Amino acid sequence: MLPAVVGGISGLRRESATHLTEFLDANGEPDADDEGARTIYGYDYVVQYRKLLRRFEALKHTTAILSHNAVIALVSQFDVYLGQLIRGIFFHKPEILNGSAKTFSYAQLVRFDSLDAAREHVIEKEVETILRESHADQFSWLEKSLGISLRNPLPIWPNFIEVTQRRNLFVHTDGVVSSQYLAVCDEHQVSFETRPKFQVGSSAPYWYFC
């Protein structure tokens, strides 16, 4: 749905730009110090201009925000699916839980109504632990638990890692590239058309996702 939504917003943005230009042409006075520029005089005109400008700026930023949120939602849906998949693995291969490091004291154990309830609690905690790991470590766990290879070969693997790392940037740094992002991408052989740069020692990198 993202292309359709972004396309619709782009149309609204063009319409807003047209309204802004028409308003300036009709009500602005040529600026003697800046050829082509116009200055708005009069309180009512200034209020109308600012309203049109705010709408244009809001539409301008909406496209980027929606694109960021789409990546965040995509990875979040994958994490939900993965959590359900891991729970299914535990139920179909309960022997995997034998290696769990989770232990209970007697006081904790008696709080459960049944052994099944205690088992469900262990599974829940195990799933939470795995989901807190990196996506690469999650795949390593799946391969070890299932005894199969999921990434050899898997041509899309570098793209998957890049998307999950990009999601982290959108959530934690507003899309500003970090050294960790680059390190993880390099570790998994991510290929960039134009490699983003990170200025060591700078308070903020100068490369952003858009």
C-alpha positions as CSV (number, residue, x, y, z in Angstrom):
1,M,0.0,0.0,0.0
2,L,2.9,2.4,0.5
3,P,3.4,3.4,-3.1
4,A,-0.3,4.2,-3.5
5,V,-0.4,6.2,-0.2
6,V,2.8,8.1,-1.0
7,G,1.6,8.7,-4.6
8,G,-1.6,10.3,-3.2
9,I,0.3,12.5,-0.7
10,S,2.7,13.6,-3.5
11,G,-0.4,14.8,-5.5
12,L,-1.6,16.7,-2.5
13,R,1.9,18.2,-2.0
14,R,1.9,19.4,-5.7
15,E,-1.5,20.9,-5.2
16,S,-0.4,22.6,-2.0
17,A,2.7,24.0,-3.8
18,T,0.5,25.4,-6.5
19,H,-1.8,27.1,-4.0
20,L,1.2,28.6,-2.2
21,T,2.7,29.9,-5.5
22,E,-0.6,31.4,-6.6
23,F,-1.1,33.1,-3.3
24,L,2.4,34.7,-3.4
25,D,1.9,35.8,-7.0
26,A,-1.5,37.4,-6.2
27,N,-0.6,39.0,-2.8
28,G,3.2,39.3,-2.6
29,E,5.2,42.3,-3.4
30,P,8.5,41.9,-5.4
31,D,11.6,42.0,-3.1
32,A,14.0,44.5,-4.3
33,D,17.0,42.8,-2.6
34,D,16.2,39.3,-3.9
35,E,15.2,38.9,-7.6
36,G,12.2,36.5,-7.9
37,A,11.4,36.7,-4.2
38,R,8.2,38.2,-2.8
39,T,7.3,39.7,0.5
40,I,3.9,39.5,2.2
41,Y,2.5,42.5,3.9
42,G,-0.6,42.8,6.0
43,Y,-1.6,40.7,9.0
44,D,-4.4,38.8,7.3
45,Y,-2.2,37.9,4.3
46,V,0.7,36.8,6.6
47,V,-1.7,34.5,8.5
48,Q,-3.0,33.0,5.3
49,Y,0.5,32.5,3.9
50,R,1.7,30.8,7.1
51,K,-1.3,28.5,7.0
52,L,-0.5,27.5,3.4
53,L,3.2,27.1,4.2
54,R,2.5,24.9,7.2
55,R,0.4,22.6,5.1
56,F,3.0,22.4,2.4
57,E,5.8,21.6,4.9
58,A,3.6,19.0,6.7
59,L,3.0,17.2,3.4
60,K,6.7,17.4,2.6
61,H,7.6,15.5,5.8
62,T,4.7,13.1,5.7
63,T,6.2,11.1,2.8
64,A,9.4,10.5,4.8
65,I,7.6,9.6,8.0
66,L,5.3,7.1,6.2
67,S,8.3,5.5,4.6
68,H,10.1,5.2,7.9
69,N,7.0,3.8,9.6
70,A,6.4,1.3,6.8
71,V,9.9,-0.2,7.4
72,I,9.3,-0.3,11.2
73,A,5.9,-2.0,10.8
74,L,7.3,-4.5,8.3
75,V,10.1,-5.6,10.7
76,S,7.6,-5.6,13.6
77,Q,5.3,-8.0,11.7
78,F,8.2,-10.3,11.0
79,D,9.1,-10.3,14.7
80,V,5.5,-11.2,15.6
81,Y,5.6,-14.1,13.1
82,L,9.0,-15.2,14.4
83,G,7.7,-15.3,18.0
84,Q,4.8,-17.4,16.9
85,L,7.1,-19.7,15.0
86,I,9.4,-20.2,17.9
87,R,6.5,-21.0,20.2
88,G,5.4,-23.6,17.7
89,I,8.9,-25.1,17.6
90,F,8.9,-25.4,21.4
91,F,5.5,-27.2,21.4
92,H,6.5,-29.6,18.6
93,K,10.1,-30.2,19.9
94,P,9.7,-29.9,23.7
95,E,13.2,-31.5,24.1
96,I,14.7,-28.1,23.1
97,L,13.5,-26.8,26.5
98,N,15.8,-29.3,28.2
99,G,18.7,-26.9,27.5
100,S,16.9,-24.0,29.0
101,A,18.7,-22.2,31.8
102,K,15.5,-21.2,33.5
103,T,15.1,-22.5,37.1
104,F,12.4,-22.2,39.7
105,S,12.6,-22.1,43.4
106,Y,9.9,-24.0,45.3
107,A,8.1,-20.8,46.2
108,Q,7.9,-19.9,42.5
109,L,6.8,-23.3,41.4
110,V,3.9,-23.5,43.8
111,R,2.4,-20.4,42.3
112,F,1.6,-22.3,39.1
113,D,-1.7,-24.2,38.9
114,S,-0.1,-27.0,36.9
115,L,3.0,-28.3,35.2
116,D,1.6,-27.1,31.9
117,A,1.3,-23.6,33.3
118,A,5.0,-23.7,34.4
119,R,6.0,-25.0,31.0
120,E,4.0,-22.1,29.3
121,H,5.9,-19.6,31.5
122,V,9.2,-21.1,30.5
123,I,8.3,-21.0,26.8
124,E,7.2,-17.4,27.1
125,K,10.5,-16.4,28.7
126,E,12.5,-18.3,26.2
127,V,10.7,-16.6,23.3
128,E,11.3,-13.2,24.9
129,T,15.0,-13.9,25.3
130,I,15.4,-15.0,21.7
131,L,13.5,-12.1,20.3
132,R,15.8,-9.7,22.2
133,E,18.7,-11.1,20.2
134,S,19.8,-9.8,16.8
135,H,18.1,-11.1,13.8
136,A,21.3,-12.9,12.7
137,D,21.5,-14.6,16.1
138,Q,17.8,-15.6,15.8
139,F,18.5,-17.4,12.6
140,S,21.5,-19.1,14.2
141,W,19.1,-20.3,17.0
142,L,16.6,-21.6,14.4
143,E,19.3,-23.4,12.4
144,K,20.7,-25.1,15.6
145,S,17.3,-26.0,17.0
146,L,15.9,-27.4,13.7
147,G,19.2,-28.9,12.4
148,I,18.8,-27.3,9.0
149,S,20.6,-24.5,7.1
150,L,18.4,-21.4,6.4
151,R,21.0,-19.1,5.0
152,N,23.2,-21.2,2.7
153,P,22.4,-20.2,0.1
154,L,20.0,-17.3,0.8
155,P,20.8,-14.5,-1.7
156,I,18.4,-12.1,0.0
157,W,20.1,-12.3,3.4
158,P,22.2,-9.1,3.1
159,N,19.0,-7.2,2.1
160,F,17.1,-8.6,5.0
161,I,19.9,-7.6,7.4
162,E,20.0,-4.1,5.9
163,V,16.3,-3.6,6.3
164,T,16.3,-4.8,10.0
165,Q,19.2,-2.5,10.7
166,R,17.6,0.4,8.9
167,R,14.5,-0.2,11.2
168,N,16.8,0.3,14.2
169,L,18.0,3.6,12.8
170,F,14.5,4.9,12.3
171,V,13.5,3.9,15.8
172,H,16.6,5.0,17.7
173,T,18.4,7.7,15.7
174,D,15.6,9.2,13.4
175,G,17.4,7.6,10.4
176,V,20.9,9.0,11.1
177,V,23.5,6.4,10.1
178,S,25.5,4.9,13.0
179,S,28.8,3.1,13.1
180,Q,27.0,0.0,14.4
181,Y,24.7,0.0,11.4
182,L,27.7,0.1,9.0
183,A,29.6,-2.6,11.0
184,V,26.6,-5.0,11.0
185,C,26.0,-4.4,7.3
186,D,29.7,-5.0,6.5
187,E,29.7,-8.2,8.6
188,H,26.8,-9.6,6.4
189,Q,28.2,-8.4,3.0
190,V,25.6,-5.7,2.4
191,S,26.2,-4.0,-0.9
192,F,25.4,-0.3,-1.2
193,E,24.9,1.6,-4.4
194,T,26.4,4.6,-2.6
195,R,28.0,3.7,0.7
196,P,26.8,5.9,3.6
197,K,29.6,7.6,5.5
198,F,30.0,8.1,9.2
199,Q,32.2,10.9,10.5
200,V,34.3,9.5,13.4
201,G,34.3,11.9,16.3
202,S,31.4,13.9,15.0
203,S,28.4,14.4,17.2
204,A,26.2,13.6,14.2
205,P,26.8,11.7,10.9
206,Y,26.0,13.7,7.8
207,W,24.2,10.9,6.0
208,Y,20.5,10.3,6.5
209,F,17.9,7.8,5.2
210,C,15.0,9.5,3.4
